[in-house]
Structure formats: C-alpha cells, structure tokens
Amino acid sequence: MDLHELEAIAEREQAQRPRLRILCCAAAGCQASGALEIKRRLELVLSAAGKLAEVEVAPVGCMGLCGHGPLVRIEPEGTVFERVTPADAEEIVSALEQGPCNVLRCNLNHPFFTRQRPIVLRHCGRINPERIEDYIAVGGYRTLYTVIHELTPAEVIQIIARSGLRGRGGAGYPTGLKWATVAKSPGERKFVICNADEGDPGAFMDRSVLESDPHLVLEGMAIAAYAVGAEQGFIYVRGEYPLAIERLQKAIVQARRLGLLGAQIFESGFNFRVDIRVGAGAFVCGEETALIASIEGRRGQPRPRPPYPAEKGLWGMPTLINNVETFANVTAIIENGPEWFRQIGTEKSKGTKVFALTGKIRNTGLIEVPMGITLREIVYEIGDGTPDGTPVKAVQTGGPSGGCIPAELFDTPVDYESLAAVGSIMGSGGMVVMDEHTNMVDVARFYIEFCKDESCGKCIPCRVGTVQLFNLLTKLRNGQAQPRDLDTIEELCELMRETSLCGLGQSAPNPVLSTLQYFRHEYEQLIGVEVDHGS
C-alpha cells in the first residue's frame, strides 16, 4: 500500500456512492431497540420500488441522541428521524422524494447538536464502521502515512506535547510527556496498550467510539507506536462489549489486508501489530498495572508504583497505556496542528471531552463538548433538563471514583482542575444527572457497594474499608445509626484515601465525602440528629 493506492480507494468509494443514502444507527443501543429490523424493512421497501441502485441503506455508528433512538439520517439532505420503527420505512422512503412523512424529526437546531464540538466523534453516525473503505473515504490513514514518511518520532511527540492533550482515562496526565518517557526508556521491546476496560456505571463513551469508528483508534495507536518505538500493541476491552470486539476484529483484519497494520506499513521499515485481549469484567483492570497483569496471564491486581509502566510495564518493558478517547484525538491534532487543538478548551485543559450523559435527563446520549463548558450548559441546554421538569439536584461525574456536585455549583467549568476543586474528578466521562427526588445517601451507598464488589482484595484498606463503609451506610439507611457513626464514616474515608494501594481504593470514598460535604443534612436526618439532639 502506498499513498496513491490509498487515494485511489477513497476516490473509488466516493464515485461509487449513490446520490442518496439512508444511514441507520447500528450501535448497541439502537440495535437493542430494533435498528437492524428497520434497516431490513427500508431495503425491502426500496427493493419493491426498484430504487436499491439509487439509494444506499448503510449501518453506521452512534448518532449521539441515544434516548431518542433508533435514529435514521438522510444524506446529503441531513434530516434525522428519531424513535423510528420498522413501520416507518415506507414514509421515510417517501420523504426522499418530498412525499408525506409523519415520522418524528430531530430538531438539529437544538443545543444538543449545536453546542457540541465533535473531534473524537466526527465520523460517528456518518460512516459504516465495518468497512475500512468508508474510513479511507473520509481521509482515514492519510495521517499515518504523513507521520511515517514526513515526521521523525521526536517530531510526533513534540506535536502531541505542544497540543496540551491530557489522558482522557481520568487522571489527566500529559499525553506528550508519557509518550516521551516511553520513547526514551531503554528496553529490548516496547508496547502500546489501548485501555478499553470501561467499567464505570452509566459510562459508554469508549464502547460507542469503538463500535462507531474503530479505525480511528487503530490509526492513533499506530502513530503512537511509531513515536515511542513499539512494534506490538494490545487493545484490552471488556467482554461485555461484544459488538465493539467484533468490529475491532474486523477492522484489524481489514487494516492488515491493506498493509496498514503489520509489517512494512506504507512500504516503510515501520512494523506494528495489534491484538485484542478480552477482559472478564473486573473493574480493577481499568487500573493500568492490573490491566498489564491480566494481559500477562496473571490475576488482575495492581502493584505499587514506581516503577511506572512507561519505564517497566508489560513483561518488564516500557509500555505506553492510553485510553480509547486519547488515541482517538491523535489524528485530528496532527492533521490540524497543535495550535488548533490548544485554541479549544481552557488554559490547562485543552480540547474536548466526550461524556455519556445519563440519569434524570431529557436528552440521554453521547456528547462531545469543549473543555470549559459549564455543568449548567450541559444539563439545561444540551440535556434539556429533567424529563418531568423537576429541578436538578446534583450531577455525578467520574463514576465510582468521582463525586456529586450540587446544583448551586453548576456554573463550575468542566475541566480537570475545576472539578477537583469541588470534590469530584473528570474521570473517563460518565455524567449522571439526579433530580430532587434522589436520596444522596442511597447514591453514596450504591457506589460503595459497587467498589466493595469490585475490590480485588489485595490491600486491606480497600478490601475491608469498602465493606465497613457499606455496612455503616446500610445501618444509616435503616435508621439504626448513631451520631458517632458519621464520625466513623469520615475517619474511614480518610484512612482509605491515604493508605489504599491503587486509585480504586484511594478514590472509592469520594462519593461518600462529596455527598457528606454538600448534602450532610440528608445523613443527619437519617440518624435523627436534628430531631433527637436539636443540632
């Protein structure tokens, strides 16, 4: 494969494409709501009308507004139909020729669409994720060619460092610095790992990206491998994501067949092979040292750091670990330049962030917004408030490691430092909205129960601490707690934060501490402090 052959594929794809296309969302959410049957019915109607040669019906990835699915888009006109059923097929086909159509249309002028800034999601809902030709037709793998033939590894790392990109897995570590550390670390071999072990309750960002645009992640991994000097990559993905795994497997086979992965990529001396490792669903394997242990065939448990994986990782070799969204940002940064990326976001948090917006919110779905947007804008403009109009009480960000942010702090900008300052974290992108009927003690108890069940058991503070916290919160919820139990809860939270081995145990108390900070009266009401002691 050379550049001319790549461009020829793109030109052929564009030339062969019918004038009209009906794009059916075929991500996991819409499939569960009958999207594949809708696609089949559309093809039957078009076939009966003798129009299959004129109109293409294509499965595509997530279109974002998941709560209104299944979604169908008409191209090039741009109309998006929502809550489509198989019975709507005839009317949708009729609409292609300006015929009558009563199928509900999305308001594309709504802030849900206009306030977003798609970079990672720019191809989602527009290309068929199971055809590499679709990805090549929108410019796919050209950036990899440019990197291999026109840039040195050091220049690639410098571009990523100058862009200000920070890891989107939660910690926000500077990506360029991590790449530089792996590049300069000595080792017989080096590895690149894509962490797709997304386990936060309510989070589906990584799954949606892998289901919708797997080649974007593979190309980002290949560029990273070239930069750090790796020839082997792994994608560690949850076994609960069968569609993402299936599409990744197809994408890897297609890329190998065209010489875009494997040996002598683009007829250069650069070799890069990617394999998939399927996780068994342990939340702790999202922690990078536990993930490495799992790939090595050992029990997925974290180990103390340092040394960090960038110096001694997989099989003791320098290893670069980034998550799905981080790799998915790479091609856009190199195509448009680091200054372009730096213009988006805040002083310390550059670019955009993908969130899974869920909970008591009208517009449930996948969104990508510029860093610095406020929680209020996300909840009330993009999300359109609660379904029944009741006031929003809080937003939980960061999954089990995050915190609950009350409505009075909704003008907080969404960036790494601002969220940490109010007791939460960015996390990987889960964002759960809660209304005034939500009991915050129940929320804290839910997340502690999750951490209790997912603790690997290696260190005592996490293994025992989560159990004790869960028991105390249950005692509180049952009206059996004493005032001193609140003190015990707070002391236990601090002990776990200070002494747990890995991030899971250290951050597990966050939902408890944040709800205690902002909703303490709900705890006190349960132990009757106000009633019994007048305090």
C-alpha positions as CSV (number, residue, x, y, z in Angstrom):
1,M,0.0,0.0,0.0
2,D,1.3,3.5,-0.9
3,L,-0.3,6.9,-0.9
4,H,-1.6,6.6,-4.5
5,E,-3.3,3.4,-3.7
6,L,-4.9,4.8,-0.6
7,E,-6.2,7.8,-2.5
8,A,-7.5,5.5,-5.3
9,I,-9.6,3.6,-2.7
10,A,-11.0,6.9,-1.4
11,E,-11.8,8.2,-4.9
12,R,-13.4,4.9,-6.0
13,E,-15.5,4.9,-2.8
14,Q,-16.8,8.4,-3.5
15,A,-17.5,7.7,-7.1
16,Q,-19.5,4.5,-6.4
17,R,-21.6,6.0,-3.7
18,P,-25.3,6.5,-4.6
19,R,-26.6,10.1,-4.6
20,L,-28.9,9.3,-1.7
21,R,-28.1,7.4,1.5
22,I,-30.2,6.3,4.4
23,L,-27.9,5.9,7.4
24,C,-29.3,3.7,10.2
25,C,-27.7,3.8,13.6
26,A,-26.4,0.3,14.3
27,A,-24.6,0.9,17.6
28,A,-25.5,-1.3,20.5
29,G,-28.2,0.9,21.9
30,C,-30.2,1.3,18.7
31,Q,-29.7,-2.3,17.8
32,A,-31.3,-3.2,21.1
33,S,-34.3,-1.1,20.0
34,G,-34.7,-2.8,16.7
35,A,-32.4,-0.8,14.3
36,L,-31.4,-3.8,12.3
37,E,-35.0,-4.7,11.5
38,I,-35.6,-1.0,10.5
39,K,-32.6,-1.3,8.1
40,R,-34.1,-4.6,6.6
41,R,-37.5,-3.0,6.2
42,L,-36.0,0.0,4.4
43,E,-34.2,-2.2,2.0
44,L,-37.4,-4.2,1.3
45,V,-39.3,-1.0,0.6
46,L,-36.6,0.3,-1.7
47,S,-36.3,-3.0,-3.5
48,A,-40.1,-3.2,-4.1
49,A,-39.9,0.4,-5.5
50,G,-36.9,-0.6,-7.7
51,K,-34.7,2.0,-6.1
52,L,-32.0,0.0,-4.4
53,A,-29.5,1.0,-7.0
54,E,-30.2,4.7,-6.4
55,V,-30.4,4.7,-2.6
56,E,-27.9,3.1,-0.3
57,V,-29.1,1.9,3.2
58,A,-26.0,1.8,5.4
59,P,-25.4,0.8,9.0
60,V,-23.4,3.5,10.9
61,G,-22.2,4.1,14.4
62,C,-23.7,6.1,17.2
63,M,-25.5,9.4,16.3
64,G,-25.4,10.6,19.9
65,L,-29.1,11.1,20.9
66,C,-29.4,7.6,22.3
67,G,-32.5,8.2,24.4
68,H,-34.5,9.1,21.2
69,G,-33.3,6.1,19.2
70,P,-33.4,4.3,16.9
71,L,-32.2,7.1,14.7
72,V,-32.1,7.4,10.9
73,R,-30.3,10.1,8.9
74,I,-30.9,11.0,5.3
75,E,-27.9,12.2,3.3
76,P,-27.0,14.6,1.8
77,E,-30.1,16.4,2.9
78,G,-29.3,15.9,6.6
79,T,-32.7,15.1,8.1
80,V,-32.5,12.9,11.2
81,F,-35.6,10.9,12.2
82,E,-36.0,9.8,15.8
83,R,-37.8,6.9,17.6
84,V,-38.1,5.2,14.2
85,T,-39.9,1.9,14.0
86,P,-39.9,-0.7,11.2
87,A,-43.4,0.5,10.3
88,D,-41.9,3.9,9.4
89,A,-39.9,2.5,6.5
90,E,-42.4,3.4,3.7
91,E,-42.8,7.0,4.9
92,I,-39.0,7.5,5.2
93,V,-38.6,6.3,1.6
94,S,-41.4,8.5,0.6
95,A,-39.7,11.5,2.2
96,L,-36.8,11.1,-0.2
97,E,-38.9,12.5,-2.9
98,Q,-40.6,15.1,-0.7
99,G,-43.6,12.8,-0.1
100,P,-45.7,12.9,3.0
101,C,-43.9,11.8,6.2
102,N,-45.2,11.9,9.8
103,V,-42.1,10.3,11.3
104,L,-40.7,12.4,14.1
105,R,-37.7,14.5,13.1
106,C,-34.9,15.6,15.3
107,N,-34.5,19.4,15.9
108,L,-31.0,19.8,14.6
109,N,-31.0,23.4,15.8
110,H,-31.4,22.2,19.4
111,P,-28.3,22.9,21.6
112,F,-27.9,19.2,21.9
113,F,-26.4,19.4,18.4
114,T,-25.3,23.0,18.1
115,R,-23.3,23.2,21.4
116,Q,-21.2,20.1,20.7
117,R,-17.7,20.2,19.1
118,P,-17.1,16.8,17.5
119,I,-13.5,15.8,17.2
120,V,-13.4,12.3,18.5
121,L,-16.9,11.7,17.3
122,R,-16.6,13.4,14.0
123,H,-17.1,10.3,12.0
124,C,-19.7,8.6,14.3
125,G,-23.0,8.2,12.7
126,R,-21.6,9.0,9.3
127,I,-19.5,6.0,8.2
128,N,-20.0,2.3,8.2
129,P,-17.7,1.1,11.0
130,E,-17.4,-2.4,9.4
131,R,-16.0,-1.1,6.1
132,I,-12.4,0.3,6.0
133,E,-13.2,1.9,2.6
134,D,-15.7,4.2,4.4
135,Y,-12.9,5.3,6.8
136,I,-10.4,5.8,4.0
137,A,-13.0,7.9,2.1
138,V,-13.1,10.4,4.9
139,G,-9.3,10.7,4.9
140,G,-8.5,7.7,7.1
141,Y,-4.9,6.5,7.4
142,R,-3.5,9.6,5.5
143,T,-2.2,11.0,8.8
144,L,-0.4,7.7,9.5
145,Y,1.3,8.0,6.0
146,T,2.3,11.6,6.7
147,V,3.7,10.7,10.1
148,I,5.8,7.7,8.8
149,H,7.2,9.5,5.7
150,E,7.4,13.1,6.8
151,L,8.0,13.3,10.5
152,T,10.5,11.8,12.9
153,P,9.3,10.1,16.1
154,A,10.6,13.0,18.1
155,E,8.6,15.5,16.0
156,V,5.4,13.5,16.5
157,I,5.9,13.5,20.3
158,Q,6.6,17.2,20.2
159,I,3.3,17.9,18.3
160,I,1.3,15.9,20.9
161,A,3.1,17.6,23.8
162,R,2.5,21.1,22.3
163,S,-1.2,20.4,21.8
164,G,-1.7,20.1,25.6
165,L,-3.6,16.8,25.2
166,R,-4.1,15.1,28.6
167,G,-5.1,11.5,29.1
168,R,-8.8,11.0,28.9
169,G,-8.9,8.0,31.1
170,G,-9.4,10.1,34.2
171,A,-6.1,11.2,35.7
172,G,-5.4,13.8,33.0
173,Y,-1.7,13.1,32.8
174,P,0.0,15.0,29.9
175,T,0.0,12.6,26.9
176,G,3.1,14.0,25.3
177,L,5.1,13.6,28.5
178,K,4.0,10.0,28.8
179,W,4.9,9.3,25.1
180,A,8.4,11.0,25.6
181,T,9.0,8.8,28.7
182,V,8.3,5.6,26.9
183,A,10.4,6.7,23.9
184,K,13.5,7.4,26.0
185,S,13.1,4.4,28.3
186,P,15.6,1.6,27.4
187,G,14.1,-1.8,26.5
188,E,14.5,-4.7,24.1
189,R,10.9,-4.3,23.1
190,K,8.2,-1.6,23.7
191,F,4.4,-1.9,23.8
192,V,1.4,0.2,23.2
193,I,-1.8,-0.6,25.0
194,C,-5.3,0.8,24.4
195,N,-7.2,0.7,27.7
196,A,-10.8,0.0,26.7
197,D,-11.8,-1.6,30.0
198,E,-14.5,0.9,30.6
199,G,-16.3,-0.1,33.8
200,D,-17.9,3.0,35.4
201,P,-21.7,2.6,35.9
202,G,-23.5,4.6,33.3
203,A,-20.4,5.1,31.1
204,F,-20.4,4.1,27.4
205,M,-18.1,6.5,25.7
206,D,-15.3,4.1,24.8
207,R,-17.8,1.4,23.7
208,S,-19.5,3.8,21.4
209,V,-16.3,5.1,19.8
210,L,-15.1,1.5,19.2
211,E,-18.4,0.5,17.8
212,S,-18.6,3.5,15.6
213,D,-15.1,4.3,14.4
214,P,-12.6,1.5,15.3
215,H,-10.1,2.5,12.6
216,L,-9.7,6.0,14.2
217,V,-8.4,4.3,17.4
218,L,-6.2,1.9,15.4
219,E,-4.6,4.7,13.4
220,G,-4.0,6.7,16.7
221,M,-2.3,3.6,18.2
222,A,-0.1,3.1,15.1
223,I,1.0,6.7,15.3
224,A,1.8,6.4,19.0
225,A,3.7,3.2,18.3
226,Y,5.8,4.9,15.6
227,A,6.6,7.7,18.1
228,V,7.7,5.6,21.0
229,G,9.3,2.8,19.0
230,A,6.9,-0.1,19.6
231,E,6.0,-2.9,17.2
232,Q,3.3,-4.6,19.2
233,G,0.0,-3.2,20.5
234,F,-2.9,-4.6,22.5
235,I,-6.4,-3.4,22.9
236,Y,-7.8,-4.5,26.3
237,V,-11.5,-4.5,26.0
238,R,-14.3,-5.6,28.3
239,G,-16.0,-8.9,27.4
240,E,-19.4,-7.2,28.0
241,Y,-18.8,-5.3,24.7
242,P,-19.3,-8.0,22.1
243,L,-20.2,-5.6,19.3
244,A,-17.1,-3.4,19.9
245,I,-14.9,-6.5,19.9
246,E,-16.5,-7.8,16.7
247,R,-15.9,-4.6,14.9
248,L,-12.4,-4.2,16.2
249,Q,-11.6,-7.7,15.0
250,K,-12.9,-6.9,11.5
251,A,-11.1,-3.6,11.5
252,I,-7.7,-5.2,12.4
253,V,-8.1,-7.8,9.7
254,Q,-9.0,-5.2,7.1
255,A,-6.1,-3.0,8.0
256,R,-3.7,-5.9,7.9
257,R,-5.0,-7.0,4.5
258,L,-4.3,-3.5,3.1
259,G,-0.9,-3.2,4.7
260,L,-2.0,-0.5,7.1
261,L,-1.1,-2.7,10.1
262,G,1.6,-5.4,10.3
263,A,5.0,-5.4,8.6
264,Q,6.4,-2.6,6.5
265,I,3.5,-0.3,6.8
266,F,3.2,2.1,3.8
267,E,6.3,0.3,2.4
268,S,8.4,1.7,5.2
269,G,10.5,0.0,7.8
270,F,7.8,0.5,10.4
271,N,6.1,-2.6,11.7
272,F,3.1,-2.6,14.1
273,R,0.8,-5.5,15.0
274,V,-2.3,-5.1,17.1
275,D,-4.0,-7.9,19.1
276,I,-7.2,-7.9,21.2
277,R,-7.3,-9.1,24.8
278,V,-10.8,-9.5,26.2
279,G,-11.2,-8.7,29.9
280,A,-13.5,-10.7,32.2
281,G,-15.2,-7.6,33.5
282,A,-13.2,-6.8,36.6
283,F,-13.4,-3.0,37.3
284,V,-9.9,-3.0,38.8
285,C,-8.4,-4.0,35.5
286,G,-9.0,-0.4,34.3
287,E,-6.0,0.4,36.6
288,E,-3.0,0.1,34.3
289,T,-0.8,-2.2,36.4
290,A,-3.7,-4.6,37.0
291,L,-4.5,-4.4,33.3
292,I,-0.9,-5.3,32.5
293,A,-1.0,-8.3,34.9
294,S,-4.2,-9.5,33.2
295,I,-2.6,-9.3,29.7
296,E,0.4,-11.3,31.1
297,G,-2.0,-14.0,32.1
298,R,-1.9,-13.3,35.8
299,R,-4.6,-12.2,38.2
300,G,-5.7,-8.7,37.5
301,Q,-4.3,-6.9,40.6
302,P,-2.4,-3.6,40.9
303,R,1.1,-3.3,42.1
304,P,2.9,-0.4,43.8
305,R,4.3,2.3,41.6
306,P,7.1,3.3,40.8
307,P,8.3,1.9,38.5
308,Y,5.6,3.2,36.2
309,P,4.5,1.2,33.1
310,A,6.2,3.8,30.9
311,E,9.5,2.5,32.3
312,K,8.7,-1.1,33.2
313,G,5.4,-2.3,32.0
314,L,4.2,-5.3,30.1
315,W,6.8,-8.1,30.7
316,G,9.1,-5.5,32.2
317,M,9.3,-3.5,29.0
318,P,8.5,0.2,28.5
319,T,4.8,0.4,27.8
320,L,2.5,3.2,26.7
321,I,-1.0,3.0,28.0
322,N,-3.7,5.4,26.9
323,N,-7.4,5.0,26.7
324,V,-9.7,4.9,23.7
325,E,-10.6,8.6,23.6
326,T,-6.9,9.7,24.0
327,F,-5.9,7.7,20.9
328,A,-9.0,8.9,19.0
329,N,-7.7,12.5,19.4
330,V,-4.3,11.9,17.8
331,T,-5.1,12.1,14.1
332,A,-7.0,15.4,14.4
333,I,-4.2,17.0,16.3
334,I,-1.6,16.1,13.7
335,E,-3.9,17.0,10.8
336,N,-4.8,20.4,12.1
337,G,-1.7,21.2,14.2
338,P,-1.2,21.6,18.0
339,E,-2.1,25.3,18.0
340,W,-5.5,24.5,16.6
341,F,-6.1,22.0,19.4
342,R,-4.8,24.4,22.0
343,Q,-7.4,27.0,21.0
344,I,-10.1,24.7,22.2
345,G,-10.8,24.4,26.0
346,T,-9.2,26.2,29.0
347,E,-5.7,27.2,30.0
348,K,-4.8,23.8,31.5
349,S,-7.4,21.5,29.9
350,K,-7.2,21.6,26.1
351,G,-9.5,20.1,23.5
352,T,-12.9,18.5,24.0
353,K,-14.3,15.8,26.3
354,V,-16.7,13.0,25.4
355,F,-19.4,12.3,28.1
356,A,-22.1,9.7,28.5
357,L,-25.0,11.9,29.7
358,T,-27.4,9.8,31.7
359,G,-29.8,9.7,34.6
360,K,-32.8,12.1,35.1
361,I,-32.2,14.0,31.9
362,R,-34.4,14.5,28.9
363,N,-31.6,14.1,26.3
364,T,-29.7,10.9,27.2
365,G,-26.8,10.2,25.0
366,L,-23.3,10.6,23.9
367,I,-21.9,14.2,23.7
368,E,-18.6,15.8,22.9
369,V,-18.1,19.3,24.3
370,P,-15.2,21.8,24.6
371,M,-13.4,21.8,27.9
372,G,-14.6,24.8,30.0
373,I,-18.3,24.5,29.2
374,T,-20.2,24.7,32.5
375,L,-22.3,21.9,34.0
376,R,-25.3,24.2,33.8
377,E,-24.9,24.4,30.0
378,I,-24.6,20.6,29.7
379,V,-27.6,19.9,32.0
380,Y,-30.0,22.6,31.0
381,E,-29.1,23.4,27.4
382,I,-27.7,20.2,25.9
383,G,-29.5,17.8,28.2
384,D,-32.7,20.0,28.3
385,G,-33.3,19.4,32.0
386,T,-35.2,16.6,33.6
387,P,-38.0,14.7,31.8
388,D,-40.8,16.0,34.1
389,G,-39.4,19.4,34.7
390,T,-38.4,18.8,38.3
391,P,-35.3,20.7,39.5
392,V,-31.9,19.0,39.1
393,K,-30.3,18.3,42.4
394,A,-26.8,17.2,41.5
395,V,-24.6,15.7,38.9
396,Q,-22.2,12.9,39.5
397,T,-19.0,12.9,37.4
398,G,-16.1,10.5,37.4
399,G,-18.0,7.2,38.2
400,P,-17.3,5.4,41.5
401,S,-14.1,7.5,41.9
402,G,-15.9,10.8,41.4
403,G,-18.2,13.0,43.4
404,C,-21.7,14.5,43.4
405,I,-21.7,18.2,42.5
406,P,-24.8,20.2,43.8
407,A,-26.9,22.4,41.6
408,E,-25.6,25.6,43.3
409,L,-22.2,24.8,41.8
410,F,-23.4,24.2,38.2
411,D,-21.5,27.2,36.9
412,T,-18.3,25.3,37.5
413,P,-16.4,24.9,34.3
414,V,-15.8,21.3,33.2
415,D,-12.1,20.9,33.3
416,Y,-9.7,18.8,35.4
417,E,-8.8,21.4,38.0
418,S,-12.2,22.9,38.5
419,L,-13.9,19.6,39.0
420,A,-11.2,18.5,41.5
421,A,-11.7,21.8,43.4
422,V,-15.4,21.0,44.1
423,G,-14.6,17.4,45.2
424,S,-15.1,15.4,42.1
425,I,-13.0,14.3,39.1
426,M,-13.3,14.3,35.3
427,G,-13.0,10.5,35.2
428,S,-13.4,8.8,31.9
429,G,-16.6,10.6,31.1
430,G,-19.6,9.3,32.9
431,M,-22.1,12.0,33.9
432,V,-25.2,11.0,35.9
433,V,-27.9,13.7,36.5
434,M,-30.0,13.4,39.6
435,D,-33.3,15.2,40.4
436,E,-34.7,16.5,43.7
437,H,-36.3,13.1,44.4
438,T,-32.9,11.4,44.6
439,N,-31.7,10.4,48.0
440,M,-27.9,11.2,48.2
441,V,-27.2,8.6,50.9
442,D,-28.6,6.0,48.6
443,V,-26.3,7.3,45.8
444,A,-23.2,7.0,48.1
445,R,-24.3,3.6,49.2
446,F,-24.7,2.4,45.6
447,Y,-21.2,3.5,44.6
448,I,-19.6,2.0,47.7
449,E,-21.4,-1.3,47.1
450,F,-20.0,-1.2,43.6
451,C,-16.5,-0.7,44.9
452,K,-16.9,-3.4,47.5
453,D,-17.9,-5.9,44.9
454,E,-15.1,-4.8,42.5
455,S,-12.3,-4.6,45.1
456,C,-9.5,-7.0,44.1
457,G,-8.9,-7.7,47.8
458,K,-5.1,-7.2,47.6
459,C,-4.8,-4.4,50.2
460,I,-6.7,-4.3,53.5
461,P,-7.8,-0.6,53.4
462,C,-9.8,-1.2,50.3
463,R,-10.9,-4.8,50.9
464,V,-12.1,-4.2,54.4
465,G,-12.8,-0.5,54.2
466,T,-15.4,-0.7,51.4
467,V,-17.2,-3.5,53.4
468,Q,-17.3,-1.4,56.6
469,L,-18.4,1.7,54.7
470,F,-21.2,-0.2,53.1
471,N,-22.3,-1.7,56.4
472,L,-22.3,1.8,58.1
473,L,-24.3,3.3,55.2
474,T,-26.8,0.4,55.3
475,K,-27.1,0.9,59.1
476,L,-27.7,4.6,58.5
477,R,-30.3,3.9,55.8
478,N,-32.1,1.5,58.1
479,G,-32.4,4.2,60.8
480,Q,-30.1,2.3,63.2
481,A,-27.1,4.6,63.2
482,Q,-25.8,6.8,66.0
483,P,-24.3,10.2,65.6
484,R,-20.8,8.8,66.2
485,D,-21.2,6.6,63.1
486,L,-20.9,9.7,60.9
487,D,-17.5,10.4,62.5
488,T,-16.5,6.8,61.9
489,I,-17.6,7.1,58.2
490,E,-15.5,10.2,57.7
491,E,-12.4,8.7,59.5
492,L,-12.7,5.5,57.5
493,C,-12.9,7.5,54.2
494,E,-9.7,9.4,55.1
495,L,-7.9,6.2,56.1
496,M,-8.8,4.6,52.7
497,R,-7.7,7.6,50.7
498,E,-4.3,7.7,52.5
499,T,-3.5,4.0,52.7
500,S,-5.1,2.1,49.8
501,L,-2.7,0.6,47.2
502,C,-4.3,1.9,44.0
503,G,-6.6,4.5,42.6
504,L,-9.7,2.4,43.1
505,G,-9.3,2.2,46.9
506,Q,-8.0,5.7,47.2
507,S,-10.9,7.2,45.4
508,A,-13.7,4.9,46.5
509,P,-14.7,7.2,49.4
510,N,-15.2,10.2,47.0
511,P,-19.0,9.8,46.5
512,V,-19.4,9.5,50.3
513,L,-17.3,12.5,51.1
514,S,-18.8,14.7,48.4
515,T,-22.4,13.9,49.5
516,L,-21.4,14.5,53.1
517,Q,-19.9,17.8,52.1
518,Y,-22.9,19.1,50.2
519,F,-25.8,17.0,51.5
520,R,-24.9,16.4,55.1
521,H,-28.4,17.2,56.3
522,E,-29.7,14.1,54.5
523,Y,-27.3,11.9,56.5
524,E,-28.2,13.7,59.7
525,Q,-31.9,13.3,59.1
526,L,-31.4,9.5,58.9
527,I,-29.8,9.4,62.4
528,G,-32.3,11.8,63.8
529,V,-29.7,14.3,64.9
530,E,-31.9,17.2,64.3
531,V,-34.9,15.6,66.0
532,D,-33.2,13.9,68.9
533,H,-30.4,16.4,69.7
534,G,-31.7,19.6,68.2
535,S,-28.5,20.1,66.3
